[in-house]
Amino acid sequence: MKTQDDDLLVYDEDDAVKFILKLVPDEQKDRINEDAINYVLDVVYDYYEENGLIDDQSTEEASIDEEEMMKYVLKASKKDKMKLSEDEIQLILDGEYEYGKSIGIYTEED
């Protein structure tokens, strides 16, 4: 049985980017590339950190407000002039969630 500490060691941002890229439809690959994915993942990490959702000392599951996180990422992407649409950001967030589920970090809520 994996512990959350084990899960944190399993998460690999490079693997996450590759996983997400495979989910991006061909017609969107010119806009949703490695740079865009890395950017969104970095902003998500910032969101987790600012909201106290990352704590190396805790093994408790955190509940993430997906709507609030989307607003945070949208605001950051506009500020940084990333020119990503809400749909493109959502596609990246969905891919990151699927990656997390594939390695056992995330579980679906009932």
N, C-alpha and C positions, 0 to 999 in steps of 0.2 A: 504494500500500500504506500502510495506517494504521500508525503507531507507537503504542505504549502511551501516549505523551505526548498524541498526538492523541485517543485514546480517553478520556483523563481530561477533556479539554475537551468531548467530546461528551456525557458523562453529565450529564443535567439532572434534578435531583431532582423538579422540577415535572412534567416529562414522565414520569418514572418513576411518580409517584403516579397520573397520569391513565391510564397504561398498565395499572397494577395494578388500578385501579378498574374498568376494562373487563372484567377477568378475574373479578371478584368476582360470584358468583351473586346474583341479585336478592334472594333470601330472606336474604342475609347483609349486605346493604348498610347496614342500620341499625346493625350492630355494627362492620363493617369500613368505616370512612369515611376521609376524607382525614387527619383527626387521628390515627387509629390507624395508618395507613400511614406517615405522617411520623414518628410515634413509633418504630415498628419500624425504619425506615430509619436514624434517628438512633442507635438502640442498636446496629445492625449496624455503622455507621461507628465507633462507640466500640469495638466488639469488634475491628474491623480495626486500629484505632489501637493499642489495648492489646496486641495480639498481633504488632505489627510488620509487619502485612500491607500497610500504606500507607507507601510511601516515594517521595517525589517525585523522588528521584535515581536510582531503579532502574527498569529496564524488564523485569525478570524476572517471570515468572508466579508467582503464589503459589498454593499448594494450601490450600484452606479445609476445615477439619474441620466439616462441616455439623452433626453431632451436638453437638459442643462449642459451636458458635455458637447452636444452638437452646437449649441449657441456659442460655447466657449471656442470651439474649433473654427466656426464661421467668423467670429469676431477677430480671432488671431489671423486667419487667412486673409481677411480684408485688410487688416492693419499691415500685414507683411506683403500685400499685393501679390498673392499667390494665384489669383484668378481661377480658383476652383469653385465649381457650382456646388450647391447643397447636395444635389444628386451624386456628384462625383465624390464628395466627402463621405456621404452615406455609404457609397459602394466600398470605399476604403475601410470605414469603420465596421461594416458588415464582414468584410474579409478578415479584418483583425480579430473580430469575435469568433469567426469560424476557425481561424488558426488557433486561438486560445482554447476553444473547445476540443480541437484535434489533439492537443497535448495535455488536456486535463486541467487547465487553469480555470476555465469558465464552465459553469453548469447552467442549464436553462432553468428559469424560474417556472414553477407550476402555475 
